[in-house]
Amino acid sequence: MTKLLILIVVVLGILAVAQLARVYELTSKLRGKREEDISDADNRMNAMLMWLFPVAYFGFFLWLVIAYKDKMLPLAASTQGVETDALLDFNWWILIITFIITNALLFFFAGRYVYSRDRRAHWYPHNNKWELAWTIAPAAVLAVIIIYGLNTWQNITSPASPDALQMELYAKQFDWTARYPGTDGMLGATDYRLINGENPLGIVTANAITKRLAEIEQEQAEARMQLSGVLPDAKRADLEHHMDYLGRIAARIVNLRMVMEEDIRVNGQASTYLHGADDVVTKDFMLPLRKEANILIRSRDIIHSAYIPHLRVQMNAVPGMTTSMKVTPTITTDSMRTHVMNDEKFDFILLCNKICGASHYNMQMPLIVTTALEYDAWIAEANKKPFEAPEVPVEPAAPAATDSSMNSGAGSQPVASLPSAGQ
């Protein structure tokens, strides 16, 4: 009821203002006053207001800056963030200075040169020197901004150092998965055709290929069994189309295995196909303090965007390609909680910065930035659960015990040999 009453009052107020404006217009017509006629008193009043309004105008601007200073971006927690903030601050100072000067001049000239019937404007149509000045000055400022911005962009997007931590963020509707290298320190190769329930990232290993081919063969067998029965034409067509699809995928996986074997033969231990089995696939996202990290980014379905606002880093996740971004955290999560944000529940958050569907808002993942020692302990524990557990070697069977009396003296009989594996 209260909202309805407020709405009625607002509507009535608008109607009252409209009627007053109409009355003023009619009275002006009765007095014979044209709308474009402005009296000297009106001009002087407007000129006086042009001197007074800037005080309120700039005062309100200053109040906004002071009132909302704690709503600005929080302290940057990475070296890339510090550079980004410096670039933003540089641009802000240019904008603020230009804003103050241009608006002050606007109000000054509007108030100083109020219209007067006794004064004629000076005819000054052109001046080459002024034209040159206000063309060169903005061009010079823009050149500085562009060069500074390109230099900052180059520093942020240049390749990571060889000793940088390598890890991967994998996006899909609507969550993130992290992958870290195992004990060998290298991330293994991936292929989307190997994605299944046990291999959500499509990591390429010999076992993964074998299992995926077995799954496809099982699906084909089930489809053939269904096709052998009586089915509607539409259902039969769908199954036949699915069979063709499975055949194409199987052929490509067989080709992938051939490529993998050839790459291993040529590159040996340097082949990425030998480094996927010990990779760590996890829903935990952790980075060490002051250690450069090269983050590889992939997407399963549509375009996403990996965005960590407090680190000021962002990169698109594009299906069919691998993008990357580097970042060097400079503040731990604990320090952000206790010294910067004063919030014990604070977490760095990995967000998706592309509207990717109905649950886009839910696509986020906490990031923990910790000391190098704590990170090493965490990754050592995580390495105990690799993508593929190493095969336990089978201990050879112990030789059959022999009696000393059977191995010495006349009349001893030979010991029967153990049967071979093929017997």
Secondary structure by P-SEA (a helix, b strand, c coil): caaaaaaaaaaaaaaaaaaaaaaaaaaaaaaccccccccaaaaaaaaaaaaaaaaaaaaaaaaaaaacccccccccccaaaaaaaaaaaaaaaaaaaaaaaaaaaaaaaaaaaccccccccccccccaaaaaaaaaaaaaaaaaaaaaaaaaaaaaacccccccbbbbbbbcccbbbbbbbccccbbbbbbccccccccccccccaaaaaaaaaaaaaaaaaaaaaaaccccaaaaaaaaaaaaaaaaaaaaaaaaaaaaaaaaaaccccccccccccbbbccbbbbbcccccbbbbbbcccbbbbccccccbbbbbccccccbbbbbbcccccccccccccccccccccccccccccccccbbbbbbbbcaaaaaaaaaaaacccccccbbbbccccccccccccccccccccccccccccc
